[in-house]
Amino acid sequence: MGYYLNSTKVFSLYESEVRKPYFVDKSEILNELIPFVEQGNNHICITRPRRFGKSVMAAMIGAFFSRGSDGSGIFGSLKIADNSNYQTHLNQHDVVYIDFSEAANTSSNYDDFISRIEKMLSRDLHKAFPNVDFWEGASLIEELRMIHEETRTSFIFVFDEWDCIFHKKYTTRDDREKFINFLASLTKGTGYVSLTYMTGVLPIAKYSSGSSINHFMEYTMAVQPKYSEYFGFSDEEVDLLYARYRKKETEPVISREDLRIWYDGYYTAGGKRLYNPRSVVLALSNNCLSSYWTTTGPYSEISAYIVNDIDGIKRDVALMVSGEAVRTNVEEFAATAMHLSTRDEIFSAMVVYGFLNYENGRVRIPNKEIMEVISQFAHDMEIQ
């Protein structure tokens, strides 16, 4: 199998998750994706804060559809096995799975980043379709079209960490625009795409005035309720995990209420409560309550706006540290803007990254884990 095309890596990633003691079965999302695959030419982008299970979901989708591995030993015991079309689609598709963070982290500039992806995928296509008459000098998109024309093959594209390139210091505004155009050219208006499933932190809406990737149906946690049950943990799911924890640990020190205080506090657009899944799993696995959140990356960028008291935001941060909610509007915010000039934009970015929860027009610090992070920052910066 290939590096990106029908890679065995994606199956290994998901298999390792399924074997873990605090695994939660979210495979029912496949019930909603299968019809899209059957219809063809569908494009979905689901964005969620960091650590909300996006990469696990992307790996599951790739592992289920890709013909690169036999997933019956895993998926046969999951909820998706009850679907009447389960066998029809299990490992029966050509899947291109790309974790964009891999190429971004090993590149020194945008051209190197995109060149790595194009060359590796082109190599995969040549190996998988040796009888296709590729002509020399053809672009990646032209090669995909040739394959479709000669073999009628359609592809499922699964893109993880789609937005990681926006956080790299080596990318310019023009680079970000070129990447958006690359995604559009690869997926928009092409006969070879049956489904594009894309995930990341940043929403794509409003990124460019040309709306070049407006063919994606986009679902964010703060605005659209659809698919919310597949990301984060519900009360019922945490109850099940906590029961496993009580059986597994000889000396459990965490109470069920501890988990609520530390890791609950997020809300979907439909009003459902959610726990930070990764923190819950780490707390139970380590038998230790702690803040498993890190303040590196995007938070360092956002904190600069707070330090500089843009739009008088320090006062609002101080109010939230004291436990109050602050009124704001997140619906019109495009997180990819990168330059924040108003308190609404700053708070909206903090919602996107998971540092704040948004509900009924107000933002607040969701739980003790995040309160510790922001309180420490506020103390260090003497925000009072």
DRENDO-1510 file (C-alpha; in Angstrom, 1 decimal, always signed):
<recs>
REC; n; res; u; v; w
REC; 1; MET; +0.0; +0.0; +0.0 .
REC; 2; GLY; +1.0; +3.6; -0.3 .
REC; 3; TYR; +2.2; +6.4; +1.9 .
REC; 4; TYR; -1.0; +8.4; +1.5 .
REC; 5; LEU; -3.1; +6.1; -0.7 .
REC; 6; ASN; -4.6; +3.1; +1.3 .
REC; 7; SER; -2.0; +3.5; +3.9 .
REC; 8; THR; -1.8; +0.8; +6.6 .
REC; 9; LYS; -0.7; +3.5; +9.0 .
REC; 10; VAL; -4.2; +4.8; +9.5 .
REC; 11; PHE; -5.5; +1.4; +10.4 .
REC; 12; SER; -2.7; +0.9; +12.9 .
REC; 13; LEU; -3.5; +4.3; +14.5 .
REC; 14; TYR; -7.2; +3.4; +15.0 .
REC; 15; GLU; -6.5; -0.1; +16.1 .
REC; 16; SER; -4.3; +1.1; +18.9 .
REC; 17; GLU; -7.1; +3.4; +20.1 .
REC; 18; VAL; -9.7; +0.6; +20.1 .
REC; 19; ARG; -7.4; -1.6; +22.3 .
REC; 20; LYS; -7.0; +1.0; +25.0 .
REC; 21; PRO; -9.0; +0.6; +28.2 .
REC; 22; TYR; -10.8; +3.9; +28.0 .
REC; 23; PHE; -11.9; +3.7; +24.4 .
REC; 24; VAL; -15.4; +5.0; +23.4 .
REC; 25; ASP; -17.1; +3.7; +20.3 .
REC; 26; LYS; -18.0; +6.6; +18.1 .
REC; 27; SER; -18.4; +4.5; +14.9 .
REC; 28; GLU; -22.0; +5.5; +14.4 .
REC; 29; ILE; -20.9; +8.6; +12.5 .
REC; 30; LEU; -20.1; +6.2; +9.7 .
REC; 31; ASN; -23.9; +5.6; +9.4 .
REC; 32; GLU; -24.1; +9.3; +8.3 .
REC; 33; LEU; -21.1; +9.2; +6.0 .
REC; 34; ILE; -21.9; +6.0; +4.0 .
REC; 35; PRO; -24.8; +7.7; +2.2 .
REC; 36; PHE; -22.5; +10.6; +1.2 .
REC; 37; VAL; -20.0; +8.1; -0.2 .
REC; 38; GLU; -22.8; +6.4; -2.2 .
REC; 39; GLN; -24.0; +9.7; -3.6 .
REC; 40; GLY; -20.5; +10.9; -4.5 .
REC; 41; ASN; -19.1; +14.4; -4.7 .
REC; 42; ASN; -19.7; +15.3; -1.1 .
REC; 43; HIS; -17.4; +17.4; +1.1 .
REC; 44; ILE; -17.6; +17.8; +4.9 .
REC; 45; CYS; -15.4; +19.8; +7.2 .
REC; 46; ILE; -15.9; +19.3; +11.0 .
REC; 47; THR; -13.9; +21.6; +13.2 .
REC; 48; ARG; -13.5; +21.2; +17.0 .
REC; 49; PRO; -11.1; +22.5; +19.7 .
REC; 50; ARG; -7.9; +20.7; +20.3 .
REC; 51; ARG; -8.0; +17.4; +22.1 .
REC; 52; PHE; -11.7; +16.7; +21.2 .
REC; 53; GLY; -11.0; +13.4; +19.3 .
REC; 54; LYS; -10.7; +14.8; +15.8 .
REC; 55; SER; -7.7; +12.8; +14.8 .
REC; 56; VAL; -9.1; +9.5; +16.2 .
REC; 57; MET; -12.3; +10.1; +14.2 .
REC; 58; ALA; -10.3; +10.8; +11.0 .
REC; 59; ALA; -8.3; +7.6; +11.6 .
REC; 60; MET; -11.5; +5.6; +12.1 .
REC; 61; ILE; -13.0; +6.8; +8.9 .
REC; 62; GLY; -9.8; +6.0; +6.9 .
REC; 63; ALA; -9.5; +2.6; +8.6 .
REC; 64; PHE; -13.1; +1.7; +7.8 .
REC; 65; PHE; -13.3; +2.6; +4.2 .
REC; 66; SER; -9.7; +2.0; +3.0 .
REC; 67; ARG; -8.9; -1.2; +1.2 .
REC; 68; GLY; -5.4; -1.0; +2.6 .
REC; 69; SER; -6.2; -3.3; +5.6 .
REC; 70; ASP; -8.7; -5.8; +6.8 .
REC; 71; GLY; -10.7; -4.0; +9.6 .
REC; 72; SER; -13.3; -6.8; +10.2 .
REC; 73; GLY; -11.5; -7.8; +13.4 .
REC; 74; ILE; -12.1; -4.3; +14.9 .
REC; 75; PHE; -15.2; -3.0; +13.3 .
REC; 76; GLY; -17.1; -6.2; +13.6 .
REC; 77; SER; -17.5; -5.5; +17.4 .
REC; 78; LEU; -18.4; -1.8; +17.0 .
REC; 79; LYS; -21.8; -0.2; +16.5 .
REC; 80; ILE; -21.3; +0.3; +12.8 .
REC; 81; ALA; -21.5; -3.4; +12.3 .
REC; 82; ASP; -25.3; -3.2; +12.7 .
REC; 83; ASN; -25.5; -1.1; +9.5 .
REC; 84; SER; -27.1; -3.0; +6.6 .
REC; 85; ASN; -24.4; -1.7; +4.3 .
REC; 86; TYR; -21.5; -2.5; +6.6 .
REC; 87; GLN; -20.0; -5.2; +4.5 .
REC; 88; THR; -20.6; -3.3; +1.3 .
REC; 89; HIS; -18.3; -0.5; +2.4 .
REC; 90; LEU; -15.8; -2.0; +4.9 .
REC; 91; ASN; -12.4; -1.7; +3.3 .
REC; 92; GLN; -13.8; -1.4; -0.2 .
REC; 93; HIS; -12.6; +2.1; -1.2 .
REC; 94; ASP; -9.5; +3.8; -2.3 .
REC; 95; VAL; -8.7; +6.3; +0.5 .
REC; 96; VAL; -6.3; +9.1; +0.4 .
REC; 97; TYR; -5.5; +9.9; +4.1 .
REC; 98; ILE; -3.3; +13.0; +4.7 .
REC; 99; ASP; -2.3; +14.3; +8.1 .
REC; 100; PHE; -1.1; +17.7; +7.0 .
REC; 101; SER; +0.8; +18.3; +10.2 .
REC; 102; GLU; +3.4; +15.6; +9.2 .
REC; 103; ALA; +4.5; +17.4; +6.1 .
REC; 104; ALA; +4.2; +20.8; +7.8 .
REC; 105; ASN; +6.5; +19.8; +10.7 .
REC; 106; THR; +9.2; +18.4; +8.4 .
REC; 107; SER; +9.2; +21.3; +6.0 .
REC; 108; SER; +11.0; +24.6; +6.1 .
REC; 109; ASN; +8.8; +26.6; +3.7 .
REC; 110; TYR; +5.4; +26.3; +2.0 .
REC; 111; ASP; +6.7; +25.2; -1.3 .
REC; 112; ASP; +8.6; +22.3; +0.3 .
REC; 113; PHE; +5.4; +21.4; +2.3 .
REC; 114; ILE; +3.1; +21.2; -0.7 .
REC; 115; SER; +5.8; +19.6; -2.9 .
REC; 116; ARG; +6.2; +16.7; -0.4 .
REC; 117; ILE; +2.5; +16.0; -0.5 .
REC; 118; GLU; +2.2; +16.1; -4.2 .
REC; 119; LYS; +5.2; +14.0; -4.9 .
REC; 120; MET; +4.3; +11.3; -2.4 .
REC; 121; LEU; +0.7; +11.0; -3.5 .
REC; 122; SER; +1.7; +11.0; -7.2 .
REC; 123; ARG; +4.2; +8.1; -6.4 .
REC; 124; ASP; +1.4; +6.2; -4.7 .
REC; 125; LEU; -0.9; +6.6; -7.7 .
REC; 126; HIS; +1.7; +5.4; -10.1 .
REC; 127; LYS; +2.3; +2.3; -8.0 .
REC; 128; ALA; -1.4; +1.5; -7.5 .
REC; 129; PHE; -2.5; +2.1; -11.1 .
REC; 130; PRO; +0.4; +0.9; -13.3 .
REC; 131; ASN; -1.8; +0.4; -16.3 .
REC; 132; VAL; -2.9; +4.0; -16.5 .
REC; 133; ASP; -1.3; +5.9; -19.3 .
REC; 134; PHE; +0.1; +8.8; -17.3 .
REC; 135; TRP; +1.7; +11.4; -19.4 .
REC; 136; GLU; +5.0; +13.0; -18.4 .
REC; 137; GLY; +4.7; +16.3; -16.7 .
REC; 138; ALA; +1.1; +15.9; -15.6 .
REC; 139; SER; +0.0; +17.5; -12.4 .
REC; 140; LEU; -1.3; +15.6; -9.4 .
REC; 141; ILE; -4.9; +16.6; -10.2 .
REC; 142; GLU; -4.5; +15.7; -13.8 .
REC; 143; GLU; -3.2; +12.2; -12.8 .
REC; 144; LEU; -6.3; +11.7; -10.6 .
REC; 145; ARG; -8.5; +12.7; -13.5 .
REC; 146; MET; -6.6; +10.2; -15.8 .
REC; 147; ILE; -7.2; +7.4; -13.3 .
REC; 148; HIS; -10.9; +8.2; -13.0 .
REC; 149; GLU; -11.3; +8.5; -16.8 .
REC; 150; GLU; -9.6; +5.2; -17.5 .
REC; 151; THR; -10.7; +3.1; -14.5 .
REC; 152; ARG; -13.8; +4.9; -13.2 .
REC; 153; THR; -12.1; +4.8; -9.7 .
REC; 154; SER; -13.4; +7.3; -7.2 .
REC; 155; PHE; -11.5; +8.3; -4.1 .
REC; 156; ILE; -12.3; +9.2; -0.5 .
REC; 157; PHE; -10.1; +11.9; +0.9 .
REC; 158; VAL; -9.6; +12.2; +4.6 .
REC; 159; PHE; -7.7; +15.3; +5.7 .
REC; 160; ASP; -6.5; +15.7; +9.3 .
REC; 161; GLU; -5.0; +18.9; +10.8 .
REC; 162; TRP; -6.1; +20.8; +7.6 .
REC; 163; ASP; -5.2; +24.1; +9.3 .
REC; 164; CYS; -1.8; +23.3; +10.8 .
REC; 165; ILE; +0.0; +25.2; +8.0 .
REC; 166; PHE; -1.6; +28.4; +9.2 .
REC; 167; HIS; +0.4; +28.2; +12.5 .
REC; 168; LYS; +3.8; +27.8; +10.9 .
REC; 169; LYS; +6.0; +30.8; +11.1 .
REC; 170; TYR; +7.3; +30.2; +7.6 .
REC; 171; THR; +3.9; +30.7; +5.9 .
REC; 172; THR; +2.8; +34.0; +4.5 .
REC; 173; ARG; -0.6; +35.3; +3.7 .
REC; 174; ASP; +0.0; +34.3; +0.1 .
REC; 175; ASP; +1.0; +30.8; +1.2 .
REC; 176; ARG; -2.2; +30.4; +3.1 .
REC; 177; GLU; -4.2; +31.5; +0.1 .
REC; 178; LYS; -2.3; +29.1; -2.1 .
REC; 179; PHE; -3.1; +26.2; +0.2 .
REC; 180; ILE; -6.8; +27.1; +0.2 .
REC; 181; ASN; -6.6; +27.1; -3.6 .
REC; 182; PHE; -4.8; +23.7; -3.6 .
REC; 183; LEU; -7.6; +22.2; -1.5 .
REC; 184; ALA; -10.2; +23.7; -3.9 .
REC; 185; SER; -8.4; +22.4; -7.0 .
REC; 186; LEU; -8.0; +19.0; -5.5 .
REC; 187; THR; -11.6; +18.5; -4.4 .
REC; 188; LYS; -14.0; +20.9; -6.1 .
REC; 189; GLY; -15.9; +20.0; -9.2 .
REC; 190; THR; -14.0; +16.7; -9.8 .
REC; 191; GLY; -15.5; +13.4; -10.8 .
REC; 192; TYR; -13.0; +11.4; -8.9 .
REC; 193; VAL; -14.1; +12.5; -5.4 .
REC; 194; SER; -16.8; +10.4; -3.7 .
REC; 195; LEU; -16.3; +12.0; -0.3 .
REC; 196; THR; -13.9; +14.6; +1.3 .
REC; 197; TYR; -13.8; +14.5; +5.1 .
REC; 198; MET; -11.7; +17.3; +6.5 .
REC; 199; THR; -11.1; +18.1; +10.2 .
REC; 200; GLY; -9.0; +20.6; +12.2 .
REC; 201; VAL; -9.4; +23.4; +14.7 .
REC; 202; LEU; -9.9; +26.5; +12.5 .
REC; 203; PRO; -13.2; +27.0; +10.7 .
REC; 204; ILE; -12.8; +27.5; +6.9 .
REC; 205; ALA; -15.8; +29.8; +6.3 .
REC; 206; LYS; -15.0; +33.4; +5.4 .
REC; 207; TYR; -11.3; +32.7; +4.9 .
REC; 208; SER; -11.0; +34.1; +1.5 .
REC; 209; SER; -13.1; +36.7; -0.3 .
REC; 210; GLY; -13.3; +34.3; -3.3 .
REC; 211; SER; -14.8; +31.5; -1.2 .
REC; 212; SER; -12.8; +29.0; -3.1 .
REC; 213; ILE; -13.7; +26.1; -0.8 .
REC; 214; ASN; -17.3; +27.0; -0.3 .
REC; 215; HIS; -18.2; +23.5; -1.6 .
REC; 216; PHE; -17.6; +22.1; +1.9 .
REC; 217; MET; -20.4; +21.6; +4.4 .
REC; 218; GLU; -18.9; +23.0; +7.5 .
REC; 219; TYR; -19.8; +22.1; +11.1 .
REC; 220; THR; -18.4; +23.9; +14.1 .
REC; 221; MET; -19.1; +23.2; +17.8 .
REC; 222; ALA; -20.4; +26.7; +18.7 .
REC; 223; VAL; -22.7; +27.2; +15.7 .
REC; 224; GLN; -23.9; +23.9; +14.2 .
REC; 225; PRO; -25.3; +21.1; +16.4 .
REC; 226; LYS; -25.0; +18.3; +13.8 .
REC; 227; TYR; -22.3; +15.6; +14.6 .
REC; 228; SER; -21.8; +17.0; +18.1 .
REC; 229; GLU; -22.4; +13.6; +19.7 .
REC; 230; TYR; -19.3; +12.2; +18.0 .
REC; 231; PHE; -16.8; +14.6; +19.5 .
REC; 232; GLY; -16.1; +15.0; +23.2 .
REC; 233; PHE; -17.6; +12.8; +25.9 .
REC; 234; SER; -21.2; +12.9; +27.2 .
REC; 235; ASP; -22.2; +12.4; +30.8 .
REC; 236; GLU; -23.3; +8.9; +30.0 .
REC; 237; GLU; -20.0; +8.0; +28.3 .
REC; 238; VAL; -18.0; +9.4; +31.2 .
REC; 239; ASP; -20.2; +7.3; +33.5 .
REC; 240; LEU; -19.1; +4.1; +31.6 .
REC; 241; LEU; -15.5; +5.1; +31.6 .
REC; 242; TYR; -15.6; +5.8; +35.3 .
REC; 243; ALA; -17.1; +2.4; +36.0 .
REC; 244; ARG; -14.2; +0.8; +34.1 .
REC; 245; TYR; -11.8; +2.9; +36.1 .
REC; 246; ARG; -13.3; +1.7; +39.4 .
REC; 247; LYS; -12.8; -1.9; +38.3 .
REC; 248; LYS; -9.3; -1.4; +36.9 .
REC; 249; GLU; -7.7; +0.6; +39.7 .
REC; 250; THR; -6.8; -1.1; +43.0 .
REC; 251; GLU; -6.6; +2.3; +44.8 .
REC; 252; PRO; -8.8; +4.8; +42.8 .
REC; 253; VAL; -8.4; +8.4; +44.0 .
REC; 254; ILE; -10.7; +10.2; +41.5 .
REC; 255; SER; -14.4; +10.7; +42.2 .
REC; 256; ARG; -17.0; +11.0; +39.5 .
REC; 257; GLU; -17.7; +14.6; +40.6 .
REC; 258; ASP; -13.9; +15.3; +40.2 .
REC; 259; LEU; -14.2; +14.6; +36.5 .
REC; 260; ARG; -17.1; +16.9; +36.1 .
REC; 261; ILE; -15.4; +19.8; +37.9 .
REC; 262; TRP; -12.1; +19.3; +36.1 .
REC; 263; TYR; -13.1; +18.4; +32.5 .
REC; 264; ASP; -16.8; +19.2; +31.9 .
REC; 265; GLY; -18.2; +22.6; +31.0 .
REC; 266; TYR; -18.2; +22.6; +27.2 .
REC; 267; TYR; -21.5; +23.0; +25.4 .
REC; 268; THR; -22.5; +22.2; +21.8 .
REC; 269; ALA; -24.7; +24.6; +19.7 .
REC; 270; GLY; -27.6; +22.3; +20.6 .
REC; 271; GLY; -27.0; +22.8; +24.3 .
REC; 272; LYS; -25.5; +19.4; +25.1 .
REC; 273; ARG; -22.7; +19.3; +27.7 .
REC; 274; LEU; -19.4; +17.8; +26.8 .
REC; 275; TYR; -16.2; +16.7; +28.6 .
REC; 276; ASN; -12.7; +17.2; +27.2 .
REC; 277; PRO; -12.2; +13.6; +26.1 .
REC; 278; ARG; -8.4; +13.4; +26.1 .
REC; 279; SER; -8.1; +14.9; +29.6 .
REC; 280; VAL; -10.7; +12.5; +31.0 .
REC; 281; VAL; -8.8; +9.6; +29.5 .
REC; 282; LEU; -5.4; +10.8; +30.8 .
REC; 283; ALA; -6.8; +11.5; +34.3 .
REC; 284; LEU; -8.3; +8.0; +34.5 .
REC; 285; SER; -5.2; +6.3; +32.9 .
REC; 286; ASN; -2.9; +8.1; +35.3 .
REC; 287; ASN; -5.2; +7.9; +38.3 .
REC; 288; CYS; -4.4; +11.5; +38.8 .
REC; 289; LEU; -6.4; +14.8; +38.4 .
REC; 290; SER; -4.3; +17.4; +36.7 .
REC; 291; SER; -4.4; +20.0; +34.0 .
REC; 292; TYR; -3.3; +18.1; +30.9 .
REC; 293; TRP; -3.7; +21.2; +28.8 .
REC; 294; THR; -0.6; +22.9; +27.4 .
REC; 295; THR; -0.2; +26.6; +26.8 .
REC; 296; THR; +2.1; +26.3; +23.8 .
REC; 297; GLY; +1.1; +27.0; +20.2 .
REC; 298; PRO; -2.0; +29.1; +19.5 .
REC; 299; TYR; -2.5; +30.1; +23.1 .
REC; 300; SER; +0.8; +31.8; +23.1 .
REC; 301; GLU; -0.3; +33.8; +20.1 .
REC; 302; ILE; -3.7; +34.7; +21.7 .
REC; 303; SER; -2.1; +35.6; +25.0 .
REC; 304; ALA; -0.3; +38.5; +23.3 .
REC; 305; TYR; -3.6; +40.2; +22.6 .
REC; 306; ILE; -4.5; +39.9; +26.2 .
REC; 307; VAL; -1.2; +41.2; +27.5 .
REC; 308; ASN; -1.5; +44.2; +25.2 .
REC; 309; ASP; -5.1; +44.7; +26.4 .
REC; 310; ILE; -6.5; +44.9; +22.9 .
REC; 311; ASP; -10.0; +46.4; +23.0 .
REC; 312; GLY; -9.9; +46.4; +26.9 .
REC; 313; ILE; -9.9; +42.7; +27.1 .
REC; 314; LYS; -8.0; +42.4; +30.4 .
REC; 315; ARG; -11.0; +43.4; +32.4 .
REC; 316; ASP; -13.2; +40.7; +30.8 .
REC; 317; VAL; -10.5; +38.0; +31.4 .
REC; 318; ALA; -10.4; +39.1; +35.1 .
REC; 319; LEU; -14.2; +38.7; +35.3 .
REC; 320; MET; -14.0; +35.2; +33.9 .
REC; 321; VAL; -11.3; +34.2; +36.2 .
REC; 322; SER; -13.6; +35.3; +39.0 .
REC; 323; GLY; -16.2; +32.9; +37.6 .
REC; 324; GLU; -18.4; +35.2; +35.6 .
REC; 325; ALA; -19.6; +34.8; +32.0 .
REC; 326; VAL; -19.0; +37.6; +29.5 .
REC; 327; ARG; -21.3; +38.5; +26.6 .
REC; 328; THR; -19.8; +38.2; +23.1 .
REC; 329; ASN; -20.5; +37.1; +19.6 .
REC; 330; VAL; -18.6; +34.2; +17.9 .
REC; 331; GLU; -20.8; +33.5; +14.9 .
REC; 332; GLU; -19.2; +36.0; +12.5 .
REC; 333; PHE; -15.6; +35.2; +13.4 .
REC; 334; ALA; -13.1; +33.7; +10.9 .
REC; 335; ALA; -10.3; +32.2; +13.0 .
REC; 336; THR; -8.0; +32.0; +10.0 .
REC; 337; ALA; -7.8; +35.8; +9.9 .
REC; 338; MET; -4.7; +35.6; +12.2 .
REC; 339; HIS; -4.9; +39.3; +13.1 .
REC; 340; LEU; -7.4; +40.0; +15.9 .
REC; 341; SER; -8.5; +43.5; +16.6 .
REC; 342; THR; -11.7; +43.2; +18.8 .
REC; 343; ARG; -12.6; +41.5; +22.0 .
REC; 344; ASP; -15.2; +39.4; +20.1 .
REC; 345; GLU; -12.5; +38.1; +17.7 .
REC; 346; ILE; -10.1; +37.3; +20.5 .
REC; 347; PHE; -12.8; +35.5; +22.5 .
REC; 348; SER; -14.0; +33.7; +19.4 .
REC; 349; ALA; -10.5; +32.5; +18.8 .
REC; 350; MET; -10.3; +31.2; +22.4 .
REC; 351; VAL; -13.6; +29.3; +21.9 .
REC; 352; VAL; -12.2; +27.8; +18.7 .
REC; 353; TYR; -9.1; +26.6; +20.5 .
REC; 354; GLY; -11.1; +25.3; +23.5 .
REC; 355; PHE; -10.0; +27.8; +26.1 .
REC; 356; LEU; -13.5; +29.2; +26.5 .
REC; 357; ASN; -17.0; +27.8; +26.2 .
REC; 358; TYR; -19.7; +29.6; +24.3 .
REC; 359; GLU; -23.3; +29.3; +25.3 .
REC; 360; ASN; -26.3; +31.7; +24.9 .
REC; 361; GLY; -24.2; +34.6; +23.7 .
REC; 362; ARG; -21.7; +34.4; +26.6 .
REC; 363; VAL; -18.2; +33.0; +27.0 .
REC; 364; ARG; -16.9; +31.5; +30.2 .
REC; 365; ILE; -13.9; +29.4; +31.4 .
REC; 366; PRO; -15.4; +25.9; +31.1 .
REC; 367; ASN; -13.8; +24.0; +34.0 .
REC; 368; LYS; -11.0; +23.7; +36.6 .
REC; 369; GLU; -8.4; +22.4; +34.1 .
REC; 370; ILE; -8.7; +25.5; +32.0 .
REC; 371; MET; -9.2; +27.8; +34.9 .
REC; 372; GLU; -5.8; +26.8; +36.3 .
REC; 373; VAL; -4.2; +27.6; +33.0 .
REC; 374; ILE; -5.8; +31.0; +32.5 .
REC; 375; SER; -5.6; +31.9; +36.2 .
REC; 376; GLN; -1.8; +31.3; +36.2 .
REC; 377; PHE; -1.5; +33.3; +33.1 .
REC; 378; ALA; -3.6; +36.2; +34.5 .
REC; 379; HIS; -1.4; +36.1; +37.7 .
REC; 380; ASP; +1.8; +36.2; +35.7 .
REC; 381; MET; +0.6; +39.1; +33.6 .
REC; 382; GLU; -0.9; +40.8; +36.7 .
REC; 383; ILE; -4.4; +40.9; +35.2 .
REC; 384; GLN; -6.7; +42.0; +37.9 .
</recs>
